[in-house]
Amino acid sequence: MIMSEDHAMKSSICYKNCLIRSESFQLIPNSSWVPQYTLTRQNRMNDFTAIPRHHARLDKVFATETEADDFALQDAMQWIDSN
């Protein structure tokens, strides 16, 4: 379930008691986009207040922010599934 698809407000999804927020970035203006996400686990009180996990995939780059954000969200979901 996507909470926001507007890239002015970065894409965020809830997945298996985690909140994933895409935070893709460019190292320099007008360059490729590096996929990055922040993952926060939901605690027992149903708050997302735990310390977030940040992860940037410096080994992957994309032509657009949307492509990088989509990859980041999928990468985060795979990480959750494997842990």
Buried (B, 14 or more C-beta within 10 A) or exposed (E): EEEEEEEEEBBBBEBEEBBBBBBBEEEEEEEBBBBBBBBBBBEEEEEBEEEBBEBBBEEBBBEEBBBBBBBBBEBBBEBBEEE
